Amino acid sequence: MKKTILVLAVLLMAVGFVLVSCQSGNDKFPGFKQNDNGLYYKFYTQGTDTVFPKLGDYVTVDMMYASEDSIIFDSKLLPQVMKMPMVVPTFKGDVYEGIYMMQVGDSATFICNADSTFSKLFQMQVVPPDLDSLEHIYFHIKLNNIETLEEVKAAQQAEMERLQKDEAALRTAFIEENYPDAKPVASGLYYIETKKGKGIVPKTDQKVKVHYKGMFLDGSVFDSSFDRDEPIEFVLGTRQVIQGWDEGIGMMKKDGKAVLVVPSNIAYGPNGRGSIPPYSTLVFEVELIDIK
């Protein structure tokens, strides 16, 4: 009998501990539930879909993360929608555990440990001084779409084909409007001389000094040595610059000026570079200052 009473007492103590633990979690973040790994979560709206994200899927989200009183990041300020791959959570209570619980149309808030978020999820070596005292990060997320890796790749391929087709049409329209008599060389480069130079053309392996202004087909400037008053120097024909430049500058004479219309296949190709999008035909106003 005494043994039975002792067992019951232990069970009551265990139940009491669980109830107190759950209650303390609710007291800490009222209205939130907590999963087994310590992630606090609260759903506001729930969609009608029945599909949850799986490892390797891509999700499109509206995401804002913040401290208790200030916004740190808001995806709506990005120039494009936020799409990210679903990965293995990096720590217990990772926000990815919460996203795996969502369906399309759901919106929710997840509260994560700040130290683990910064060091393990964001992989920050040093936390900015204004954030290093935070205990928790609040992730406010709306799940807009779920795609498999195969669907993402197919969409990317279709987009690349569209960009490639559009580039050719835009380049043709640009040439017809601005340089209707210009003809491309074998590579597709258009060389339009605007001022004749003097002497001989530079040879491969000679160093040249060039001033330039780089533009997109719509006329917007992405780079200019004229603005910096710093001409560029490079060795011709050694791939220090894009192929279109090696070809175009190789047609010029000292003090000559020209316009180079450079298709993406002899510029930055299907991947682009920095501020230059994939499949971009580029226009350069160039001046050959010196041949060394």
N, C-alpha and C positions, 0 to 999 in steps of 0.2 A: 504493500500500500504506500509506504514511504517512497519507494522507488518510482511509483506511478505519479505521485504528487510532484516529485523532483523533475521528472520529464515534462509534465505539464507546465511547471514554472519556467523551465528553460524555453519551451515553445512559446509561451506568452511573452517572455522577454524578447525573443527573436522577432515575433510579430510586431511588438511594440517598437523595436528598433527600426524595422522596415517602414512602419507608419511615420515615425518621427523623421526618418531620412527623406521620405517622399514629401512630407509636409514642409521640411526645411527647404527643399528644392523649390516648392511652390511659393514659399515666402520670399525666396531670393529673387525669383522672376515670376511674379503672379501671372497666371493665364497660360504659362508655358508648361509643356510636358518635357520629360527627360528620358532619353534612351539609355540602354545599358552602358554605353561608353561615355556618358556624361554630356552628350549634345542636347541642348535645350532647343525646343522647336515649337512653333505655333503656326497653324494654317489659317489663312483668312478666306480664301476662295478655293474651291476644288473643281477641277474640270470633270468632264464626263468620259474621258478616255480611260482605257483599262491597261495601257502599256506604261511600264516603268523603264527608265534608262538602264542599259546594261553596260558592262565594262567594254570599252572600245567604241561605244556609240558617241555621237556628237549631239550636244544640246544647244539650242539657241535660247538665250535668257535675257531678261532685263535684270541687272544686278546692281545693287548699291550696298556697299559695306561702310560701317560707321562706328564711332564710339557711341556712348550714351547720348551725347549732345552735339556731335558734329559729323558731317559727311567726309569720308576719306576718299571714296571712289564712287562714280556713278556712270554706268555703261551707256546711259542715254546721251552722254556728252561725247561719245566716240563717233568717228565719222562713218562707221559701219556697225551692223548688228553684232552682238557679242556671241560667238559660237566657240565652244570649247569641247575638247574630248573628255569623256568620262574615264577617270583613272582610279587606281587603288587609293583609298584614303591614306594620307601620310601619317596620321596619328589618331588616337581614339578621341572621337568627338569632332573630327574633321567635318567641314561644311559639306564635303562630298557625300558623307553619310546621309545628310539631309536631302541632297539632290536626288540620290537613289530612291528616296521615299516619294518623290513627286511624280505627277502625271501632267500631261500637257493641259494648260489652263490653270494649274495650281499656282497660288501665290502663298509665300510663307516667310517667316523670319527664323533664322537659326543663330544661336548664340554660341560662340566658340572661344576657347582659351586663346588669349591674344599672343602670349609667348610662343605657343606651338604653331599658331597660324603664321606668324612672322618668320620663325626660324625653319619650320618644316614644310609648310605649304608654299609660302612665298620665297623660301630659301634666301632670306635676307641675312647678310653677314652682320650688319649693324642696323639697328632700328633707329629711325629718325628721333631726335630728342623730344619732339612734341608727341610721340606715340609710345615711348618706352615705359611710361607709367601705366598704360592701359592693362586692365585685367581681362577684359572681354571684347570681342569684335562681334558686331551685329550684322549679319548678312540678310538683306531683304531681297528676295528672289521671286521672279515670275517666270515659269517655264513655258516657253512659246512653241518649241518644236523639238522633236527627237528624230535623229537620222542615223542610219547605220553607216559604217565606214564606206561600204560599197556605194550607198546613195550619195554620200559626200563626194567621193571620187568621180562619180558619173556627172554630178552637177558641176564640178570643177572642170572636167573635160569639156562639157557643153559650153561653159563660160569662156574657156580658152579659144574654142572654135569660133565663138561669136566675136570675141575681141580681134582675132586674126582676120576675120572677114570684114569687120568694121574698119580695121586699120587700112586695108587696101582701098576701100571706098573713100575714106576720109583723105588719104594721101592723093588719090586721083583727083578729087574735087579741089584740093589745095593747089596742086600743080596747074590744073586747068584755069583756076581763078588768078593765080599770081605769076606763073611762069609757063604760059601755054605752049611756048616753042621749045621748052626744055625736053631733052631725051635722056633716059637713064642709061648708065653703062651696064656692063654685064651683071654686076653684083646687085643692081637696083639703085645705086647711088645716083642722085641728081647733082650735077656740078654746074652752078650758074656763076660765071665770072662777072664781077661788078666793077673791078679795076685791074687793068693789066699790070703785071709786075715787070721786073727787069732781070736780065741774066738767065741763068739756067734753073731748071727745077731741081729740088733736093733729091738726093739719092738715099736708098736704104742704108741705114747705119749712120747717117748724118744727123746731128742734133739740130732741131729747129725751135724757133721761138714764135709763139702764136698768141694773138689776142682773139677772144671769141665771146659770143653771146649765144647761149643755148635756149631754145624755145620749143614749146609744143606747137602743134598745128594750129591751135587757136590763138597763137601769138603770146601766150603767157610765158614769162621768162623763168627758167628754173636755175640758171647759173650764168654768171657774167664776169669774165676777167677784167672787162672794161670798168665795171663798177668798183672793183678792188684795186685797179691800176696795177695788176700783177699778171703779166702774160705767162703762159705755161710753156715749159721747155720739156721736150721729150725726144727720144731717138726714133727716127722714122723707121717704120717697117719691123719693129721689134715687139709689137703687141703691148706697148705701154699705154696705148689708147685704143679706142674702139676701131674696128676694121674700116668703118666709113671715114674716119679721120685719116688713117694711114693712106687710104686711097685718095681722098680729096686733097689733103695737104700736099701729097706727092704730085699733084697736077699744077700746083701754083709756083709762081716765081716770087722772089723777094719783093716786098712792098705791095704785092698783089692782094686783092680782096675778092671774096667769093661767098656765095651762099651754098651750103651743103644741105641737101634734104636726104636724111639718112633713115632708110627703113629699119625696122627692129631687127631683122635678120643679120644686119651688119652693125647693130648698136647693142642694145641690152636684152634683146630676145624675148622669149615667152615668160621670163621671170621678172624682168624689170630690175631696177636697182634704186634703193633709197626712195626718193620722191618721184622716180620715173616708173609709171605703171607698166605692167606686161604689155607686149605688142604695141609699143609707142614709136611712131615715126617722129624723128627729131629734126629740128631745123637749126642750123648754126650759121651765124654770120661770122666769118673768120678773116683774119688779116695775118699774112706771113711777114713777120717783122724781121727775122734774121735766119740765116743758114750758117751753122758753124761747122 
